[in-house]
Amino acid sequence: MSSAAYLVGLGLAGTAALLGAVLPARRRLLGAAVMSSAACLAALVGAGDVLASGHAFSLYTAQVLPLTGVDLSLDPLGAMFVVITAVVGLAASCYSVGYGTHQTPSRTATAMLPAFLATLLLVPAAASLATFMVAWELMALTSLLALLTEHRQRPETRDAAQWYAVMTHIGAAAILLGLVLLATHAGGQSFAVITAHRRELSVPLASVVFLLTLFGFASKAGAVPLHVWLPRAHPEAPSPVSALMSGAMVNLGIYGILRVGEDLLGGGELWWWLVVAALGVVSAVFGALHAAASTDTKRLLAYSTVDNLGLVLIGVGAAGALAVVGEQALAGLVLLAALFHLANHGLFKGCLFLGAGAVQHAAGTRDLDRLGGIARKMPATAVLFGVGALSISALPGLNGFASEWLLLEGLLHGFASHSALTEAALLAGVATLAITGGLTATAFVKALGVGFLGQPRSKGAGDAREVGPSMLAGMGLLAGGCVVLGIVPGVVLPALDRATTAGLADGAPRAVLPGLGLALASVRGAIDPALLVVGLLVGLVVIWGALRLVPRSADLRSPRRAAAWGCGREVQTARMEITATSFAEPLQRVFADVLRPDHDLEVTHAAESRYFPEAISFHQRVDDAIERVVYRPVMASVTWWGHLARRVPNGSVHRYLAFGFAALVLVLVVLA
């Protein structure tokens, strides 16, 4: 049943792409969305059955790819990624119906979303080098085309697409080279054959393979310093595509690291996983800092993806290191926490990107400095965006808190591993959790407070209206998942436990006990989020009742009403409110050496005297430090060499003959 449902899901996703390309304008959007939703439901049933039972299925056909055929195998680890993709894809498909009504999308735009979804569902089931690389490249191509669908409205989209195309293909080349080395040694390109020969692989060769594939997969996951495409591409993509890219596609970078490092290479060396954990620490802190400093809503969300995937990398690296030193129980617990946070990230980040897209369509801007007052204009969107923001900020009772608590418990208990290097990595992970927790809360207090509260700071924000029911339904599906997994996380942990066992080379014992809460099996530790939520609600009710019973003075019985952001003043305008730039300014001062903000102050003097300013304009921009220090000098060097190379073919036959003679001499010298 699971294999049939999964194949039906792939077929329906392909059919949805075809419908989006051939149906007339009035029907193609709805037809593609309905078929995509059905594809997600079918894939969810198939992958969910694998997770529930723990039994993998395998399929092979020689009728599709010449010479190699298509080899598919879905185990619990891959099934978990399919489930996340299906849930986010279902919400994005529903959302796309209302999103497309604002401007009728082209045939290409309508077809690319389900095509991109189909490749995301296919990658975790690929079971051979050829199948995996074809699926991986199709995912890169369809996501690139989906990103470009709105390039006519925003010229910045083309620049973002160039960055994304270059980074994703450099990463794919590294992955291909690493897997080819593995297949050559094993004498076959099937993952099963490679796994069977992994013990015969020398440590130096295995290390080269791991580093090559880590480079490729980390670039897809947005790990620093390979993240530069992500804060460019995610904001410029259409919102349903942004939700899929951030909620599902970046997850496959984590899948690739686990599949190669644990499954194909058998766990490897301790330093491999310390490198992964170090990437996670740098990514989490760097992403959280830039998210807190960003004033563009979708750019803020993109950097928070770097932050949260960094936390997942910390968990994956710590789990791999603990497994190498023989702490299988703790390794299973930490990896379970990392996978749980990955699933939660898909829910709340998908909800946030869809909410940001709704605000952008309604207000015409995603600049927090030009928003404000959105909560009164779009109350349902504000509530759903707020659920996602509070979830990512790890508020108790929501799913972000549950997974971060589990990750913290696993890292703290790992100090008993008796390995100095592993303990240092765990300590760095704990410190990173603490630092990024505060920075993330700062970023989303800014996004909610400045963007949704107060008074409108632009005409577009003042004229905003609530979006349609299909867009609200897409956001509501993901926000509901944040609430459910925050209150009763135990409903999914047994399934994630099976994925954890499949994700470690030597397996792992059960990490959590059965139940609706979080009760650890191998070590002491338990928390019941449902009781925590009930306790908080009871406390609030008691406080409210006590305030109602306390006698009030005459002044309190007739309070003076003023604007919430007015500080007691009767007259309050939008110009008196704090902006996102001013909110982040103290943080930028503290981390000025890292963020390096650019300031631009323009003073216009009165015509009568230069001592009297007529207008003052202040602009501030925070560029990506890695892009500025590393990538731009490289690009400038390549451009210089390119201009120099243009002078070589000047049309002179004598110069071409000289080149040929020099090449011939060089070949003869080498062969001699």
Order of alpha helices (4+ residues) and beta strands (2+ residues): alpha-alpha-beta-beta-alpha-alpha-alpha-alpha-alpha-alpha-alpha-alpha-alpha-alpha-alpha-alpha-alpha-alpha-alpha-alpha-alpha-alpha-alpha-beta-beta-alpha-alpha-alpha-alpha-beta-beta-alpha-alpha
